Amino acid sequence: MHTPRLATRIPPWLAHVLRAQPGPIPWNAVLRGALAALPLLVSVLAGQPTAGVPAALGAMLAGINDRPGSRRAAVTRLGVPALAGAAGLLLGTVVASAVGEGRSLVVLPLVFGLLGLVAGAVSSTGPVASACGTQVMVAVVIGAGMPLPEPGPVRALLFLAGAGWLLLLRLLLPSEARTGGGPYRLDGERQAVAAVYEAVARLLRATGGPHARAERAALSAALDQAQDALAGPRLRRYASSGAERRLHARYAAAFPLAEAATALAWAGDPLPARIAEGPARLAAAVRTGEPCGVLPAPARTDAGLRALDDALLRAASVFDRPPGVPLRTRGKRASASAPRRAWSAAGREYGLRVALCCATSTVLAQWLHHHHWYWLPATTVFLVKPDLGPLASRVMCRAVGTVVGAAGFGVLALAAPGPWPLFAAVVLSGALLPVATRHFAVQTAVVTVLVLSLVMLGGEPAASGSRVVESLLACATVLLVGHLPLPGRRGHHVRAALDTAVGAAHRYVGHVLHGPDDDAERGALRREAYRSLAAARAAVDLSAAELPPVARHSAGSDGVTAALERLIDTTTACAVQLVHPSAELPPSHAELLATHLAELDRACAAPAR
């Protein structure tokens, strides 16, 4: 009976260490990770194992970025960072040859510090840019320090070959849970759009219950994922096929359903179970490619149910249109909130910390004059990334994971010497990596085994003990630099995310109350408002899980996100009330909207005090 009370006493920074991402095992990603070692196998069989090391590094870093989603989105998510990594590897070899044997207490820390400043600032602009910044810095450090016989251009090409091989596997191998017909290349997009309709059905079932708020957030996340999946680059010249246009139209048909379901959840009245059957049947139709058939209609007793009924009718007409009939879909509106610029306050703050970590760790590594000096700055590049969790959490996970991984590799090296056990360790590590990314400590242990195996395949001696020592030094460096007081206030990333979300919410409110009767524009503004709200909540939660000296800089920000959520949900309910041009906003809705606007103003002013 006392377990919940004890759980609430765990500090947020420690609770994050104990938390792992749930979900089923992605067997297709596991297979890709194992097959990614094929270039290394070719090099080992050819008697040139060092040539396979850059390829294996490229595949490993691409594997870290290999997340669920559509094939087209994977082209950007894996390919662009791989190009950045290849450029970094080439630059690193040039820098090493310029300073002589990759040793310098002045030049290397200065170069790495400047590159870290730029890469860190660019990383703050988005997830793909973050992966690019990380790969270019890691590759620069490895290129400058890892003694491989291949020249710089060859290393870069081998790195690209390894990453390109994994990307090719991502594009060609079957997706999980492929059902029904439809183009093979659109499997990921169909799964993402079907997940939207399933999220609508779950929200309707949860309306009036304690899980409605969580299901509303899940619906917003599903819409975000589908939007990203459909926004990937085109993989062939005539990608605007009828199947793709139908899929875009089915995604657009989910917007009115999501709006109506959100308004009904906001009202809080429990709904009959049969109301959720319509979106569930639409989800099945997306997955199988079959017609959705007759959908159960809700009673049109209030504005929310009328909006739901209208949305189901429009969706049914889209789903049941014969394949030969052309579809007319509106172009996607560009988001009104542009990505944060690299040299914003948030970008400068993160870039400066990356620069300090890289320069400090390089000086320390050069001063120690260790054979594997490049491990120390390469480790700090990963550790300084906020994408991996709060600072204290990722430092603890890195320390524990490195010790476990090094110990496991030490046992392997003693029990089974030779290149083939090392190759087997690389294959096993690649297969485990897609699952290991769910917890940073497990990911660190897997990557440690993989890196130590590559080091020995590259002709260097075993170095499990050195790996542990230098990882612990990197942890101490990042922990120190991460808590250094810098000029100006901290928490720019949180404030930037909140400012973006507040601006998007105000634009959404303004359009609903004063804008023209434009469903597409209202839907785009609603997506922008909910998406920026999710990003702000993630930034606030991350900051709250830091150690108290860091977390206090964003104290009160959770009040802003709570006020934003109430305002945006109420605005959606108002939009449903005003769906007809002749309709007027009920006084109760207008009062709530004014109340939530005032609450947001007070919450935004509170953290500034």
GUDO-469648 format. One record per residue (C-alpha): residue number from 1; residue in one letter; x, y, z. Coordinates in steps of 0.1 Angstrom, whole numbers. Last residue first. Layout:
BEGIN
{NUM,a,{X,Y,Z}};
...
This chain:
BEGIN
{609,r,{96,368,-116}};
{608,a,{99,356,-152}};
{607,p,{84,322,-144}};
{606,a,{51,338,-133}};
{605,a,{45,361,-163}};
{604,c,{37,332,-187}};
{603,a,{14,317,-161}};
{602,r,{-5,350,-157}};
{601,d,{-9,355,-194}};
{600,l,{-20,318,-198}};
{599,e,{-46,322,-171}};
{598,a,{-60,353,-187}};
{597,l,{-64,334,-220}};
{596,h,{-80,305,-201}};
{595,t,{-106,328,-185}};
{594,a,{-114,345,-218}};
{593,l,{-119,311,-235}};
{592,l,{-140,299,-206}};
{591,e,{-162,330,-208}};
{590,a,{-167,326,-246}};
{589,h,{-176,290,-242}};
{588,s,{-202,297,-216}};
{587,p,{-216,326,-237}};
{586,p,{-223,302,-266}};
{585,l,{-203,311,-298}};
{584,e,{-227,319,-326}};
{583,a,{-236,298,-356}};
{582,s,{-245,314,-389}};
{581,p,{-212,304,-406}};
{580,h,{-215,268,-395}};
{579,v,{-185,252,-377}};
{578,l,{-187,278,-349}};
{577,q,{-195,253,-321}};
{576,v,{-168,230,-334}};
{575,a,{-143,259,-334}};
{574,c,{-153,267,-298}};
{573,a,{-144,231,-287}};
{572,t,{-111,235,-305}};
{571,t,{-105,268,-287}};
{570,t,{-113,251,-254}};
{569,d,{-87,224,-261}};
{568,i,{-61,250,-271}};
{567,l,{-67,271,-240}};
{566,r,{-67,242,-215}};
{565,e,{-35,228,-231}};
{564,l,{-18,262,-230}};
{563,a,{-27,267,-193}};
{562,a,{-11,233,-185}};
{561,t,{20,242,-206}};
{560,v,{24,275,-188}};
{559,g,{20,259,-154}};
{558,d,{47,234,-163}};
{557,s,{70,263,-168}};
{556,g,{68,273,-131}};
{555,a,{104,264,-124}};
{554,s,{126,266,-156}};
{553,h,{158,279,-140}};
{552,r,{151,257,-109}};
{551,a,{158,225,-129}};
{550,v,{195,234,-133}};
{549,p,{205,237,-96}};
{548,p,{179,210,-87}};
{547,l,{194,183,-109}};
{546,e,{175,178,-142}};
{545,a,{142,161,-144}};
{544,a,{123,194,-146}};
{543,s,{143,204,-176}};
{542,l,{133,173,-196}};
{541,d,{96,177,-186}};
{540,v,{97,213,-197}};
{539,a,{112,205,-231}};
{538,a,{88,177,-237}};
{537,r,{58,199,-227}};
{536,a,{71,226,-251}};
{535,a,{74,201,-280}};
{534,a,{39,187,-273}};
{533,l,{24,223,-272}};
{532,s,{42,231,-305}};
{531,r,{25,201,-321}};
{530,y,{-9,210,-306}};
{529,a,{-8,246,-319}};
{528,e,{7,237,-353}};
{527,r,{-19,210,-358}};
{526,r,{-47,235,-349}};
{525,l,{-33,261,-372}};
{524,a,{-32,236,-401}};
{523,g,{-68,225,-393}};
{522,r,{-80,261,-392}};
{521,e,{-64,268,-425}};
{520,a,{-79,237,-442}};
{519,d,{-113,244,-427}};
{518,d,{-114,280,-440}};
{517,d,{-144,300,-428}};
{516,p,{-125,333,-425}};
{515,g,{-107,343,-393}};
{514,h,{-120,362,-363}};
{513,l,{-128,338,-335}};
{512,v,{-112,306,-348}};
{511,h,{-84,324,-366}};
{510,g,{-75,344,-335}};
{509,v,{-75,314,-312}};
{508,y,{-52,294,-336}};
{507,r,{-28,324,-339}};
{506,h,{-27,328,-301}};
{505,a,{-20,291,-296}};
{504,a,{9,292,-322}};
{503,g,{25,321,-304}};
{502,v,{22,305,-270}};
{501,a,{37,273,-284}};
{500,t,{67,291,-300}};
{499,d,{73,311,-268}};
{498,l,{72,279,-247}};
{497,a,{97,262,-269}};
{496,a,{120,292,-268}};
{495,r,{117,295,-230}};
{494,v,{125,258,-226}};
{493,h,{156,260,-248}};
{492,h,{167,292,-232}};
{491,g,{168,275,-198}};
{490,r,{197,294,-183}};
{489,r,{200,332,-178}};
{488,g,{228,353,-191}};
{487,p,{265,346,-191}};
{486,l,{273,310,-183}};
{485,p,{271,293,-149}};
{484,l,{288,259,-151}};
{483,h,{264,230,-145}};
{482,g,{268,213,-179}};
{481,v,{306,219,-178}};
{480,l,{310,199,-146}};
{479,l,{287,170,-155}};
{478,v,{302,170,-190}};
{477,t,{337,167,-177}};
{476,a,{329,142,-150}};
{475,c,{311,119,-175}};
{474,a,{340,123,-199}};
{473,l,{365,112,-172}};
{472,l,{343,82,-165}};
{471,s,{343,74,-202}};
{470,e,{380,77,-203}};
{469,v,{385,53,-174}};
{468,v,{361,27,-186}};
{467,r,{375,27,-222}};
{466,s,{410,25,-208}};
{465,g,{401,-6,-188}};
{464,s,{385,-23,-219}};
{463,a,{415,-15,-241}};
{462,a,{423,-45,-262}};
{461,p,{452,-38,-285}};
{460,e,{449,-20,-318}};
{459,g,{447,-36,-353}};
{458,g,{415,-21,-366}};
{457,l,{397,-54,-356}};
{456,m,{407,-46,-321}};
{455,v,{392,-11,-322}};
{454,l,{361,-24,-340}};
{453,s,{354,-49,-312}};
{452,l,{359,-22,-285}};
{451,v,{334,0,-304}};
{450,l,{308,-27,-306}};
{449,v,{311,-38,-270}};
{448,t,{308,-1,-259}};
{447,v,{279,5,-282}};
{446,v,{259,-23,-266}};
{445,a,{267,-11,-230}};
{444,t,{259,25,-240}};
{443,q,{226,15,-255}};
{442,v,{217,-4,-223}};
{441,a,{225,27,-202}};
{440,f,{207,50,-226}};
{439,h,{174,31,-225}};
{438,r,{151,26,-255}};
{437,t,{181,27,-278}};
{436,a,{190,-9,-268}};
{435,v,{162,-24,-288}};
{434,p,{174,-10,-321}};
{433,l,{210,-17,-310}};
{432,l,{206,-54,-303}};
{431,a,{211,-65,-338}};
{430,g,{241,-43,-343}};
{429,s,{257,-55,-311}};
{428,l,{252,-92,-322}};
{427,v,{268,-85,-355}};
{426,v,{297,-66,-340}};
{425,a,{302,-94,-314}};
{424,a,{303,-120,-342}};
{423,f,{330,-100,-359}};
{422,l,{350,-99,-327}};
{421,p,{345,-137,-323}};
{420,w,{358,-140,-360}};
{419,p,{388,-118,-356}};
{418,g,{407,-139,-329}};
{417,p,{405,-144,-292}};
{416,a,{375,-163,-276}};
{415,a,{376,-165,-238}};
{414,l,{398,-136,-230}};
{413,a,{383,-112,-255}};
{412,l,{348,-122,-246}};
{411,v,{353,-117,-209}};
{410,g,{368,-83,-215}};
{409,f,{338,-75,-238}};
{408,g,{314,-82,-210}};
{407,a,{334,-61,-186}};
{406,a,{336,-32,-210}};
{405,g,{299,-33,-217}};
{404,v,{290,-34,-180}};
{403,v,{314,-6,-171}};
{402,t,{303,15,-200}};
{401,g,{266,11,-193}};
{400,v,{270,21,-157}};
{399,a,{290,53,-165}};
{398,r,{268,63,-194}};
{397,c,{236,57,-175}};
{396,m,{248,79,-146}};
{395,v,{259,107,-170}};
{394,r,{226,103,-190}};
{393,s,{205,107,-159}};
{392,a,{225,136,-144}};
{391,l,{222,156,-177}};
{390,p,{185,150,-183}};
{389,g,{177,128,-213}};
{388,l,{193,116,-245}};
{387,d,{181,145,-267}};
{386,p,{200,168,-243}};
{385,k,{232,160,-261}};
{384,v,{263,166,-239}};
{383,l,{269,129,-234}};
{382,f,{272,121,-270}};
{381,v,{298,147,-278}};
{380,t,{315,140,-244}};
{379,t,{322,104,-256}};
{378,a,{340,116,-287}};
{377,p,{361,140,-267}};
{376,l,{373,111,-244}};
{375,w,{376,84,-270}};
{374,y,{400,104,-291}};
{373,w,{428,99,-266}};
{372,h,{430,62,-274}};
{371,h,{468,59,-271}};
{370,h,{468,81,-240}};
{369,h,{488,113,-238}};
{368,l,{472,123,-205}};
{367,w,{476,160,-216}};
{366,q,{460,152,-250}};
{365,a,{430,136,-234}};
{364,l,{426,165,-209}};
{363,v,{430,191,-236}};
{362,t,{405,172,-258}};
{361,s,{380,169,-229}};
{360,t,{381,207,-223}};
{359,a,{377,216,-260}};
{358,c,{349,193,-266}};
{357,c,{330,201,-234}};
{356,l,{335,239,-238}};
{355,a,{323,238,-275}};
{354,v,{293,216,-267}};
{353,r,{284,240,-238}};
{352,l,{288,271,-261}};
{351,g,{266,255,-288}};
{350,y,{239,247,-263}};
{349,e,{237,283,-251}};
{348,r,{241,298,-285}};
{347,g,{214,277,-300}};
{346,a,{189,285,-272}};
{345,a,{197,322,-274}};
{344,s,{191,321,-312}};
{343,w,{221,315,-334}};
{342,a,{209,283,-349}};
{341,r,{176,298,-358}};
{340,r,{146,281,-342}};
{339,p,{125,264,-367}};
{338,a,{98,285,-383}};
{337,s,{64,287,-366}};
{336,a,{37,293,-393}};
{335,s,{40,257,-404}};
{334,a,{36,253,-441}};
{333,r,{1,245,-452}};
{332,k,{-2,211,-468}};
{331,g,{-17,213,-503}};
{330,r,{-54,207,-506}};
{329,t,{-65,174,-519}};
{328,r,{-84,166,-550}};
{327,l,{-88,130,-557}};
{326,p,{-91,114,-591}};
{325,v,{-117,87,-596}};
{324,g,{-102,55,-608}};
{323,p,{-97,40,-574}};
{322,p,{-134,42,-566}};
{321,r,{-143,66,-538}};
{320,d,{-152,45,-507}};
{319,f,{-126,60,-484}};
{318,v,{-131,97,-493}};
{317,s,{-169,95,-491}};
{316,a,{-167,76,-458}};
{315,a,{-144,103,-444}};
{314,r,{-169,130,-453}};
{313,l,{-197,111,-436}};
{312,l,{-176,104,-406}};
{311,a,{-167,141,-403}};
{310,d,{-203,152,-405}};
{309,d,{-212,127,-378}};
{308,l,{-184,139,-355}};
{307,a,{-194,175,-361}};
{306,r,{-230,167,-352}};
{305,l,{-218,149,-321}};
{304,g,{-198,179,-310}};
{303,a,{-225,204,-317}};
{302,d,{-252,186,-298}};
{301,t,{-279,159,-303}};
{300,r,{-268,145,-337}};
{299,a,{-271,109,-326}};
{298,p,{-239,91,-337}};
{297,a,{-237,73,-371}};
{296,p,{-224,38,-374}};
{295,l,{-202,35,-405}};
{294,v,{-213,15,-436}};
{293,g,{-184,0,-455}};
{292,c,{-147,10,-449}};
{291,p,{-136,-2,-483}};
{290,e,{-105,-25,-483}};
{289,g,{-69,-13,-484}};
{288,t,{-60,-35,-455}};
{287,r,{-43,-10,-432}};
{286,v,{-64,21,-442}};
{285,a,{-96,1,-441}};
{284,a,{-88,-11,-406}};
{283,a,{-83,24,-394}};
{282,l,{-116,35,-410}};
{281,r,{-133,6,-391}};
{280,a,{-119,19,-358}};
{279,p,{-130,55,-367}};
{278,g,{-166,43,-371}};
{277,e,{-166,19,-341}};
{276,a,{-158,46,-316}};
{275,i,{-195,58,-315}};
{274,r,{-207,23,-308}};
{273,a,{-193,25,-272}};
{272,p,{-218,51,-262}};
{271,l,{-202,84,-251}};
{270,p,{-193,97,-216}};
{269,d,{-196,135,-212}};
{268,g,{-164,153,-207}};
{267,a,{-170,184,-229}};
{266,w,{-133,185,-236}};
{265,a,{-134,149,-248}};
{264,l,{-163,158,-272}};
{263,a,{-143,187,-285}};
{262,t,{-112,166,-290}};
{261,a,{-132,139,-308}};
{260,a,{-147,166,-331}};
{259,e,{-113,180,-340}};
{258,a,{-98,146,-345}};
{257,l,{-126,136,-368}};
{256,p,{-123,169,-387}};
{255,f,{-85,162,-392}};
{254,a,{-89,125,-401}};
{253,a,{-101,133,-436}};
{252,a,{-67,149,-443}};
{251,y,{-50,116,-436}};
{250,r,{-74,98,-459}};
{249,a,{-67,124,-487}};
{248,h,{-30,119,-483}};
{247,l,{-34,82,-486}};
{246,r,{-56,86,-516}};
{245,r,{-30,108,-533}};
{244,e,{-3,81,-525}};
{243,a,{-24,53,-540}};
{242,g,{-32,74,-571}};
{241,s,{4,80,-577}};
{240,s,{23,112,-570}};
{239,a,{56,93,-567}};
{238,y,{62,95,-604}};
{237,r,{99,102,-603}};
{236,r,{108,78,-576}};
{235,l,{117,79,-539}};
{234,r,{99,112,-530}};
{233,p,{112,129,-499}};
{232,g,{94,124,-466}};
{231,a,{64,146,-456}};
{230,l,{39,117,-454}};
{229,a,{57,101,-425}};
{228,d,{62,134,-407}};
{227,q,{25,142,-408}};
{226,a,{17,107,-397}};
{225,q,{40,110,-367}};
{224,d,{25,144,-357}};
{223,l,{-11,131,-361}};
{222,a,{-2,101,-339}};
{221,a,{14,124,-313}};
{220,s,{-18,146,-312}};
{219,l,{-39,115,-307}};
{218,a,{-17,103,-279}};
{217,a,{-21,137,-262}};
{216,r,{-59,133,-264}};
{215,e,{-55,98,-251}};
{214,a,{-37,110,-220}};
{213,r,{-63,136,-213}};
{212,a,{-92,111,-218}};
{211,h,{-76,86,-194}};
{210,p,{-97,94,-163}};
{209,g,{-131,89,-180}};
{208,g,{-156,111,-197}};
{207,t,{-142,104,-231}};
{206,a,{-119,73,-231}};
{205,r,{-138,55,-258}};
{204,l,{-138,86,-280}};
{203,l,{-101,90,-274}};
{202,r,{-94,54,-283}};
{201,a,{-113,57,-316}};
{200,v,{-94,89,-325}};
{199,a,{-61,71,-317}};
{198,e,{-71,43,-340}};
{197,y,{-79,67,-368}};
{196,v,{-44,83,-363}};
{195,a,{-27,49,-362}};
{194,a,{-42,41,-396}};
{193,v,{-24,71,-410}};
{192,a,{10,60,-395}};
{191,q,{6,24,-407}};
{190,r,{-3,35,-442}};
{189,e,{28,58,-443}};
{188,g,{51,30,-432}};
{187,d,{38,6,-458}};
{186,l,{40,32,-486}};
{185,r,{69,16,-505}};
{184,y,{51,-18,-508}};
{183,p,{23,-1,-527}};
{182,g,{-12,-12,-516}};
{181,g,{-27,-45,-506}};
{180,g,{-36,-60,-473}};
{179,t,{-14,-63,-443}};
{178,r,{22,-56,-435}};
{177,a,{27,-60,-398}};
{176,e,{64,-51,-398}};
{175,s,{80,-37,-428}};
{174,p,{97,-57,-455}};
{173,l,{134,-51,-464}};
{172,l,{142,-28,-493}};
{171,l,{142,7,-480}};
{170,r,{157,1,-446}};
{169,l,{182,-24,-461}};
{168,l,{193,4,-485}};
{167,l,{197,27,-455}};
{166,l,{219,2,-437}};
{165,w,{241,-1,-468}};
{164,g,{242,36,-472}};
{163,a,{256,40,-436}};
{162,g,{283,14,-443}};
{161,a,{291,28,-478}};
{160,l,{292,64,-464}};
{159,f,{318,54,-439}};
{158,l,{338,36,-466}};
{157,l,{337,67,-487}};
{156,a,{349,89,-458}};
{155,r,{377,65,-450}};
{154,v,{388,64,-486}};
{153,p,{389,102,-487}};
{152,g,{409,103,-455}};
{151,p,{436,78,-464}};
{150,e,{433,41,-452}};
{149,p,{460,30,-427}};
{148,l,{438,36,-397}};
{147,p,{451,53,-365}};
{146,m,{420,67,-348}};
{145,g,{427,102,-335}};
{144,a,{418,128,-361}};
{143,g,{392,108,-380}};
{142,i,{376,97,-347}};
{141,v,{374,133,-335}};
{140,v,{359,146,-368}};
{139,a,{335,116,-370}};
{138,v,{321,123,-335}};
{137,m,{317,160,-343}};
{136,v,{301,154,-377}};
{135,q,{278,127,-363}};
{134,t,{265,148,-334}};
{133,g,{258,178,-355}};
{132,c,{240,158,-381}};
{131,a,{219,140,-356}};
{130,s,{209,173,-341}};
{129,a,{201,187,-375}};
{128,v,{178,158,-381}};
{127,p,{161,163,-348}};
{126,g,{157,201,-352}};
{125,t,{172,236,-349}};
{124,s,{192,231,-317}};
{123,s,{218,209,-335}};
{122,v,{229,239,-356}};
{121,a,{241,257,-324}};
{120,g,{259,225,-312}};
{119,a,{276,220,-345}};
{118,v,{288,256,-347}};
{117,l,{302,257,-312}};
{116,g,{315,222,-314}};
{115,l,{334,230,-346}};
{114,l,{350,260,-328}};
{113,g,{359,238,-297}};
{112,f,{372,210,-319}};
{111,v,{395,234,-337}};
{110,l,{407,251,-305}};
{109,p,{412,218,-287}};
{108,l,{431,204,-317}};
{107,v,{453,234,-322}};
{106,v,{465,240,-286}};
{105,l,{475,208,-268}};
{104,s,{483,191,-301}};
{103,r,{486,155,-312}};
{102,g,{469,140,-342}};
{101,e,{501,125,-356}};
{100,g,{512,159,-369}};
{99,v,{490,190,-366}};
{98,a,{481,191,-403}};
{97,s,{478,154,-408}};
{96,a,{454,152,-379}};
{95,v,{433,182,-392}};
{94,v,{430,165,-426}};
{93,t,{420,132,-411}};
{92,g,{394,149,-390}};
{91,l,{380,168,-420}};
{90,l,{375,135,-439}};
{89,l,{357,119,-410}};
{88,g,{336,151,-405}};
{87,a,{325,150,-442}};
{86,a,{315,114,-438}};
{85,g,{296,122,-407}};
{84,a,{277,150,-423}};
{83,l,{268,127,-453}};
{82,a,{256,101,-428}};
{81,p,{235,127,-409}};
{80,v,{217,135,-442}};
{79,g,{211,98,-451}};
{78,l,{196,84,-420}};
{77,r,{167,108,-411}};
{76,t,{165,121,-446}};
{75,v,{161,88,-463}};
{74,a,{143,74,-433}};
{73,a,{113,98,-439}};
{72,r,{108,80,-473}};
{71,r,{108,46,-457}};
{70,s,{81,55,-432}};
{69,g,{85,55,-395}};
{68,p,{101,36,-367}};
{67,r,{137,47,-358}};
{66,d,{170,41,-374}};
{65,n,{190,70,-360}};
{64,i,{211,48,-338}};
{63,g,{215,24,-367}};
{62,a,{230,52,-388}};
{61,l,{257,57,-362}};
{60,m,{264,20,-362}};
{59,a,{263,16,-400}};
{58,g,{288,45,-404}};
{57,l,{311,30,-377}};
{56,a,{309,-4,-394}};
{55,a,{319,12,-427}};
{54,p,{348,31,-410}};
{53,v,{360,-3,-395}};
{52,g,{356,-24,-426}};
{51,a,{388,-11,-442}};
{50,t,{407,-20,-411}};
{49,p,{397,-57,-416}};
{48,q,{416,-59,-449}};
{47,g,{421,-97,-453}};
{46,a,{394,-99,-480}};
{45,l,{373,-121,-457}};
{44,v,{376,-94,-430}};
{43,s,{367,-67,-455}};
{42,v,{336,-86,-467}};
{41,l,{325,-93,-431}};
{40,l,{328,-56,-423}};
{39,p,{306,-47,-453}};
{38,l,{280,-73,-441}};
{37,a,{278,-59,-405}};
{36,a,{246,-41,-414}};
{35,l,{229,-75,-417}};
{34,a,{226,-77,-379}};
{33,g,{212,-42,-375}};
{32,r,{187,-48,-404}};
{31,l,{175,-79,-387}};
{30,v,{170,-61,-354}};
{29,a,{151,-33,-373}};
{28,n,{128,-59,-388}};
{27,w,{123,-75,-354}};
{26,p,{112,-42,-337}};
{25,i,{106,-57,-302}};
{24,p,{73,-45,-288}};
{23,g,{70,-13,-268}};
{22,p,{81,5,-237}};
{21,q,{107,32,-234}};
{20,a,{128,28,-203}};
{19,r,{126,46,-169}};
{18,l,{149,40,-140}};
{17,v,{173,68,-149}};
{16,h,{144,92,-153}};
{15,a,{133,84,-117}};
{14,l,{167,96,-105}};
{13,w,{165,130,-121}};
{12,p,{128,133,-109}};
{11,p,{138,126,-73}};
{10,i,{122,95,-59}};
{9,r,{97,105,-32}};
{8,t,{67,98,-54}};
{7,a,{77,61,-57}};
{6,l,{76,58,-19}};
{5,r,{41,70,-17}};
{4,p,{30,47,-46}};
{3,t,{46,17,-28}};
{2,h,{29,23,6}};
{1,m,{0,0,0}};
